[in-house]
Amino acid sequence: AFEVAMAAHLADLETIASTPIDIIDDESSCGDDIFDSILGAYDRAGTLFWKVEAVYDNYTGSLNTPDMQEVQTKMAPILSRHNSKTYDVPGLFEKIEIVYGMREEKLKSGEWNAEQARLADRVHIDFVKMGATFDAVTKIEYA
């Protein structure tokens, strides 16, 4: 289940990264359109993965047997690699950064509410913490 869910999650993120956002160049475009096409889609990405992970977390949290601990030991690096991959989808951080750069203006103009601006801020911070701003050499060192 995790294998299928992780592939679907990455596909969701790749779709966001590959979707053109030429509406950024259009001054008359609605801030909600750019928000929904990037951050809204990002927030919804990986629905199947999050469902599978919730079941897995419930089992590992309530069924702490030696067999389940062995499963956790085997799954930990797989889930960690998946988490890292989600922050390294080519083109995704660039879109997040563009939306992040718009947050103050969209908030002041009333196109976004405080919750939308906060989501842009939190997602950007998460990407930065995961090394999205590292150059290629530094990314290899920390991988």
HELIX and SHEET records of a PDB file:
HELIX    1   1 PHE A    2  SER A   18  1                                  17    
HELIX    2   2 ASP A   22  ASP A   25  5                                   4    
HELIX    3   3 GLY A   31  ILE A   34  1                                   4    
HELIX    4   4 PHE A   35  GLY A   40  3                                   6    
HELIX    5   5 ALA A   41  ARG A   44  1                                   4    
HELIX    6   6 THR A   47  SER A   62  1                                  16    
HELIX    7   7 PRO A   66  THR A   86  1                                  21    
HELIX    8   8 LEU A   92  SER A  109  1                                  18    
HELIX    9   9 ALA A  114  LYS A  129  1                                  16    
HELIX   10  10 ALA A  136  TYR A  142  1                                   7    
END                                                                             
